[in-house]
């Protein structure tokens, strides 16, 4: 293995067609390895605290060794950010910005999903398609509440009672109406 845990590396711009959807041309830190010989793959920590696996040695360029202290710092910052983004007051206060930028923090979507009874938005198998479907379900529901002017009230009701089943049934009926009428 060429790289060690704690090495800061640069991901090449060109990763090949099978990895064209992976982040590229960015600095990361090695946090794990798998495989052996020419099949070594690396798990990396992006500087925003997110992680990804499956990068090959030939796709990485050594920059410097930054060590575990830097990994811990980045992970701490990510945890602090996610804690803030999962607070319902933060979500309510920033929802319009999320809509305008079409960018919703993952921690916010996850927190709202839990209110709806979706405890693991990745689904039972951890598949990306389940994640996308669950995220869309959550966003459709809460965007609809925002448009109706009831986002804050809906979140408060869900926080203060455990009406998951009723909410999911109500959501299905509401979404049928939204899909039919566009409102």
N, C-alpha and C positions, 0 to 999 in steps of 0.2 A: 504494500500500500504506500502510495506516494504521499498522501496527506494524513495529518493527525487531527484528532479532535482539538478544536481551538485554533486551527489554521484559518486565516482569512484568505479567501480566494476570489477570483473573478470568474464568473460564468461567461463563456464565449457567446458571441452574438449568434453564431450559426450552431444549432443543435441537431439539425437533421429533421426530416419530415415527420418522423414518428414522435418527436418531442417539440413540434412547432408551437404547441399550446403552453409550454413551460416558460417561466420567466427566464429571460436571458440578458446578457450584457449588463450585469449587476454584480456588486460585491456581496458576498455571503460568508458565513462562518461554518466550518465543518462541525457537525454534532454527532455523526454516526457513520458507520460503514457496514456494508454487507457484501457477500460474494468473495471471490478470490481470483488471483491472477489477472487476466485481461477482462474479467467480468466484475471487477470491483465497482460498486456503486456507492455514492455518498448521500447521506441525509444532510441537509443544510438548514441553517437558520438565517433568514433574511434579516436585514438590519431593522425592519419594522417589527420583528418578533415572530412573524409567521414562519412556518417550516414546510419543507418539501423533501421528498426522497427521489431516488432514481437517477441522479446525475452521475455520469461516467467520468473517470479520471481525465480522459482526453478532452473533456469539455471545460476543464477547470485550470486556472492559472494561479499559482501561488503568489500571494502578496506579502503576508507576514504572519507570524504566530501571535495571536492576541490572547489566547488562554481562556480558562474557565471563568475568570473574573468578568471578562467582557460578555461572555455568554449569559452569565447570571444577571448582569446589568440590563441587557437587552430584554431578557425574559421578565425581569421585575417591571421594567417600563411597559411592556406589553400587558402584563397582569393589571397594572394600575390603570392603563387606558381602557381595558376591557371591563374592569370593575365600574368605571365611570360610565361607559357606554351602555352598560346593562341596567343602569338605574332608570326607573320609569320617569322620574322628573326630567332627566336628561333627554330621554326619548321624546317625551311630549314637547319639551322646549325646542328641540331641534328637528322635529318631523318635517316641517316645511322646507328646511335646508336639505334634508335627505331627498325629498321629492324633487326639488329644483335641481339638485346635482345628480339625481338618479344614482346616488351612492348611499347605501345603508350599512352602518357598521354591523359586522357579523354578530358581535355580542348583543347588539340591540335586537336583531332579528331572533337570535336564540332565546333571549329573555321573553320576548313576545310569544314565541312559539310555545314556551313552557306554560304561559298563561292559557294557551289554547289546548294544552294537553299533548303537545308534540315535544316530548322530553328529549328526543335525540333527532335533530333536524337532518342528520346524515342518514337516517333510517336504520333499520336493523342490520343491514349488510355494509353500511358505510359507503354506499355507492353515490357517485356524483349526481346521477340522474334523480335519485331520491332527494338529495340536498336541493337541487334546483326546483323540483316540484314543491317541496315543503316551503322553501323560501318564497316562491310565488304565491302559494296559498296564504302564507302569513302576510305578505305585502298587500295582496289583493284585499284581504279582510280589513287590515288596519288603514290602508289608503282610502277604502270605502268609508270607514268611520271618520277619517279626517275630513273628507269631502262633505260628509253630512254634518260636520261640526261636533261630533260626539267622540272624538278620539280620547280625550282626557277622561270623560265619564266612563267609557267602555273599559279603559285600563283600570280605573278605580274599582269598578264593579268586579272585574276579574281578579284584582289583587285582594279584595276584601271578602270574596266568597270563592268557593271552589266549584264553579259552575261549568266545568270543562265539557261535560256531555251536552248540556243545554246550549252552550256557546257553539260547539261543533255542529249540532243539529241546526241551530239558527244560522250559522255561517253557510251551511249547504243551501238552505232556502234562500238566504240573501244573495249568494253568488249566482244561483239560477236566475234570480230577478235581474241582477246586474248584467249577466251575460245576455239576457233576453232584451232588456231595455237600454242597457248602457248607462244606467243610473243606479 
